[in-house]
Amino acid sequence: MRIYMDICCLNRPFDDLSQDRVYLEAEAILSILSRCEKADWTLVASGVLAYELSNLSDADKLEQVQMLYAISKERVQLTGQAEERAAFFQKNGLKPLDSLHVAVAETSGVDVFLTTDDHLLRRANKADVKIKVANPVIWLMEAMNDEQQSGNQFS
């Protein structure tokens, strides 16, 4: 399973966890990242993510997010094909950086693109994206259910 998380996901564990939704998303993300560390799944990163990370102004948060980013064992590049798809996604309502993230993930063939950004989720699911785009909580629950149904123990 190859997973691409946008910057919202990587930041979520360091947000204010007093809201139930934020807490649940943070826990789901940490659980997914734990599975990536164990090599059950693969976290995929990109130059687009690296660019966004370089723009974080809070040095403490940057250091924490970089630790999560370092879990990624695969880096994908922005290609001409991805740039074309990003332009298409922008015409369909995605913001420029969001469109680049989705395009890089799609053209590199990841299994799922995870985000906590509701606007991005709505727009991406209307923009003919060829990969699954999901909230990490919902996706993790589906993945756990799929593993249980296939007889694999979810750890």
Summary of the structure (lengths in Angstrom):
residues: 155
radius of gyration: 15.0
end to end distance: 15.2
largest distance: 45.1
contacts: 476
relative contact order: 0.17
helix: 59%
strand: 12%
